[in-house]
Amino acid sequence: FLDSTPVKTSEKAEAQRIGGFMRVARPKIEVAHEASDETDDSQRYSPLPSANNKEGTHRGSFGKLRQRYTGTQSEGNRFIRDTEL
């Protein structure tokens, strides 16, 4: 519904009191551009140590896991009977 009652003076005072806290905090545009120029984002947020970032020092692994579907997690199909298929 749409509230069409006039705004009370107590409501105006409450808005003046807490209005600054209701704004969305955003970084200044100049600060955001300066931070992006300093370092590359892929290096800044990398979970790996900087020693592993050199070319030719990659150590990877590959594994294979045998998985079978047992249907125990498939709760949606347990109420469907063969006669309903």
C-alpha positions in Angstrom: 0.0 0.0 0.0 1.0 3.6 -0.5 1.2 5.7 2.7 -0.3 9.1 1.8 -0.3 10.6 5.3 1.6 13.8 5.8 5.1 13.6 7.3 5.2 14.4 11.0 7.8 16.6 12.5 9.1 13.7 14.7 9.6 11.7 11.5 11.6 14.5 10.0 13.7 14.8 13.1 14.4 11.1 13.0 15.4 11.3 9.4 17.8 14.1 10.1 19.3 12.2 13.0 20.0 8.9 11.2 20.0 10.0 7.6 23.7 10.0 7.3 23.9 6.3 8.4 21.5 5.2 5.8 23.7 6.2 2.8 25.6 3.5 0.9 29.4 3.9 1.5 31.3 3.9 -1.7 35.1 4.6 -2.3 36.0 7.8 -4.0 36.6 7.4 -7.7 40.1 8.9 -7.6 41.1 6.5 -4.8 39.8 3.5 -6.7 41.8 4.4 -9.9 45.0 5.0 -7.9 44.7 1.6 -6.2 44.2 -0.3 -9.5 47.3 1.3 -11.0 49.6 0.3 -8.2 49.6 -3.5 -8.6 48.0 -6.1 -10.8 44.8 -7.6 -9.3 45.9 -11.2 -10.2 49.1 -10.7 -8.1 47.4 -8.9 -5.3 44.8 -11.5 -4.6 46.7 -14.6 -5.4 46.5 -17.3 -2.8 49.9 -18.7 -3.8 53.2 -17.5 -2.5 55.2 -15.2 -4.8 57.9 -17.7 -5.2 55.6 -20.0 -7.2 54.6 -17.3 -9.7 57.8 -17.7 -11.7 57.5 -19.2 -15.2 58.7 -22.8 -15.4 58.3 -23.6 -11.7 54.7 -24.9 -12.0 54.0 -28.0 -10.0 50.6 -29.5 -10.7 48.8 -32.7 -9.9 46.1 -34.8 -11.4 44.0 -37.4 -9.8 41.1 -39.6 -10.6 38.4 -40.5 -8.1 36.0 -43.3 -8.6 32.5 -42.2 -7.8 29.3 -44.2 -8.0 25.8 -42.9 -7.8 23.9 -44.6 -5.0 20.8 -42.4 -5.1 20.8 -41.9 -1.3 20.9 -38.1 -1.8 18.1 -38.2 -4.3 15.2 -37.5 -1.9 12.9 -36.2 -4.7 12.4 -39.6 -6.3 11.7 -41.7 -3.3 7.9 -41.0 -3.5 7.6 -42.0 -7.2 6.5 -45.6 -7.6 7.2 -47.8 -10.6 3.5 -47.8 -11.5 3.5 -44.0 -11.8 6.4 -44.0 -14.4 
